[in-house]
Amino acid sequence: MTEPGKTGPRTTGPGAPAGKRAKPAKPVPPKRVDLARWLFILAAVVGMARFVVQLGDREMLIGELRARQPGLGQDELDAAATGGIVFGLLLVAGVLLLYVLLANKVAAGRNWARVVLTLLAAGGAFLGIVRLLAVVTGVAAAFGLAVNPVDLVFGVVTMIIDAVAVVLVFSPSVSGHFRSVRSVSAKPPQVANGL
């Protein structure tokens, strides 16, 4: 019970208990940033589907292993293929989680996440364009690399989704979202006397 004239314990300010500071409201992302978040996640899901389709061809994986390691028996080839598939699925799940985390940080207005996703998208687009050029010019066939047309379609779709998402997060109408979050979330500097 509180004494007359007192209202109870303070929840903010100098007399507030440590660690009980009220959190500021999260800014609502602009529609373009929110759409970009979902596009980045969609691109990661499409990339995951692409990888799962590749891993689904177990006979192709065993054939590749047999060509590279002709001394392995069938049991060893099966074990290596299974291990590769499990490792690949774990890796893809980790990348998907990373994309979801970064996309949510972009929606929260974190500029560093916007830059990281842009670099990942640019790297993916560069590799996708190199792969397309290798197929179109015949360089892939000259080196004996077989490229699945379904894989190319997945790659092109991912590049388009990533490009649209990058354009959305760098459009002039949303740049204020990233500046406002930075200025609001910055902690005030500490002074020597604690005031």
C-alpha positions in Angstrom: 0.0 0.0 0.0 1.3 3.5 -0.8 1.3 6.5 1.5 -1.2 9.2 0.9 0.1 11.6 -1.7 2.3 9.0 -3.4 1.2 7.2 -6.5 3.3 4.1 -6.4 6.6 3.0 -7.8 8.1 4.9 -10.8 8.4 3.0 -14.0 10.4 5.6 -15.9 12.8 8.3 -15.0 15.6 8.7 -12.4 13.8 6.6 -9.7 12.8 3.8 -12.0 14.0 0.3 -11.3 16.9 -0.8 -13.4 16.0 -2.8 -16.6 12.3 -1.7 -16.4 12.6 1.1 -19.0 9.5 1.4 -21.3 10.3 0.5 -24.9 9.6 3.0 -27.5 6.9 2.1 -30.1 8.3 0.3 -33.1 7.9 2.4 -36.3 5.5 1.1 -38.9 7.4 0.5 -42.1 6.1 2.1 -45.3 4.2 -0.1 -47.6 7.1 -0.3 -50.1 9.5 -1.5 -47.3 7.0 -4.0 -46.1 6.5 -5.3 -49.6 10.3 -5.5 -50.1 10.5 -7.5 -46.8 8.1 -10.1 -48.2 9.9 -10.1 -51.6 13.2 -10.8 -50.0 11.7 -13.7 -48.0 10.0 -15.0 -51.2 13.3 -14.9 -53.0 14.9 -17.0 -50.3 12.0 -19.4 -50.4 12.3 -19.7 -54.2 16.0 -20.3 -53.8 15.3 -22.9 -51.2 12.9 -24.6 -53.6 15.5 -24.5 -56.3 18.0 -26.2 -54.1 15.4 -28.8 -52.9 14.7 -29.6 -56.6 18.4 -30.1 -57.2 18.7 -32.4 -54.1 15.7 -34.4 -55.1 17.6 -35.9 -58.0 19.4 -38.5 -55.9 20.5 -40.6 -58.9 22.2 -37.6 -60.4 24.0 -37.0 -57.1 25.1 -40.6 -56.9 26.3 -40.4 -60.5 28.3 -37.3 -59.8 29.9 -39.0 -56.7 30.6 -42.1 -58.7 32.4 -40.1 -61.4 34.5 -38.2 -58.8 35.2 -41.1 -56.5 35.2 -44.3 -58.6 36.6 -46.4 -55.8 33.6 -46.0 -53.5 31.1 -48.9 -53.1 27.3 -48.5 -53.4 26.8 -48.3 -49.6 29.4 -45.5 -49.4 27.9 -43.7 -52.3 24.4 -43.9 -50.7 25.8 -42.6 -47.3 27.7 -39.8 -49.0 24.6 -38.7 -51.0 22.4 -38.9 -47.8 24.9 -36.8 -45.9 25.2 -34.3 -48.6 21.4 -33.9 -48.8 21.0 -33.5 -45.1 23.9 -31.0 -44.9 22.4 -29.1 -47.9 19.0 -28.9 -46.3 20.4 -27.6 -43.1 22.4 -25.0 -45.0 19.4 -23.9 -47.0 17.3 -23.7 -43.8 20.0 -21.5 -42.2 20.2 -19.2 -45.2 16.4 -18.9 -45.2 16.4 -18.0 -41.5 19.1 -15.4 -42.2 17.1 -13.9 -45.0 14.0 -13.7 -42.8 16.0 -12.0 -40.0 17.6 -9.5 -42.3 14.3 -8.8 -44.1 12.6 -8.1 -40.7 15.5 -5.8 -39.7 15.0 -3.9 -43.0 11.3 -3.5 -42.1 12.4 -2.2 -38.7 14.4 0.5 -40.4 17.9 -0.9 -40.0 20.1 0.5 -42.8 22.9 -2.1 -42.3 20.4 -4.9 -43.1 19.3 -3.1 -46.2 22.9 -2.9 -47.4 23.6 -6.6 -46.5 20.5 -7.8 -48.4 21.4 -5.6 -51.4 24.9 -7.1 -51.5 23.5 -10.6 -51.3 21.0 -9.9 -54.0 23.7 -8.3 -56.2 26.0 -11.3 -55.7 23.2 -13.7 -56.6 22.3 -11.6 -59.7 25.9 -11.5 -60.8 26.3 -15.3 -60.5 22.9 -15.8 -62.2 23.9 -13.6 -65.1 27.2 -15.4 -65.4 25.4 -18.8 -65.5 22.9 -17.5 -68.1 25.8 -16.2 -70.3 27.7 -19.5 -69.9 24.6 -21.4 -71.1 23.8 -19.0 -73.9 27.3 -18.7 -75.3 28.0 -22.4 -75.0 30.8 -22.1 -72.5 29.0 -24.4 -70.0 28.7 -27.1 -72.7 32.3 -26.7 -73.7 33.4 -27.5 -70.2 31.0 -30.4 -69.8 28.7 -28.6 -67.4 25.1 -29.7 -67.6 22.7 -26.9 -66.6 19.1 -27.9 -65.9 16.6 -25.5 -67.6 14.4 -25.6 -64.4 17.4 -24.4 -62.5 17.8 -21.5 -64.9 14.1 -20.6 -64.5 14.4 -20.6 -60.7 17.5 -18.4 -61.0 15.9 -15.8 -63.3 12.8 -15.7 -61.0 15.0 -15.1 -58.0 17.0 -12.4 -59.7 13.8 -10.6 -60.7 12.3 -10.8 -57.2 15.6 -9.6 -55.6 15.9 -6.7 -58.1 12.3 -5.5 -57.4 12.9 -5.7 -53.6 16.2 -3.7 -53.9 14.5 -1.0 -56.0 11.7 -0.8 -53.4 14.1 -0.4 -50.3 16.1 2.3 -52.1 13.3 4.3 -53.5 13.4 7.9 -52.4 10.0 7.8 -50.7 11.2 5.2 -48.1 14.7 6.7 -47.3 13.2 8.7 -44.4 12.2 5.4 -42.7 15.8 4.4 -42.4 17.0 7.8 -41.2 14.2 8.1 -38.6 14.8 4.8 -37.0 18.5 5.5 -36.7 18.0 8.8 -35.0 15.3 7.5 -32.6 17.1 4.3 -31.6 20.5 6.0 -31.0 21.4 6.0 -27.3 22.2 9.4 -25.8 25.9 9.8 -25.0 27.1 9.1 -21.5 28.6 11.9 -19.6 31.2 11.7 -16.9 29.1 12.8 -14.0 26.1 10.5 -15.0 23.7 13.4 -15.7 
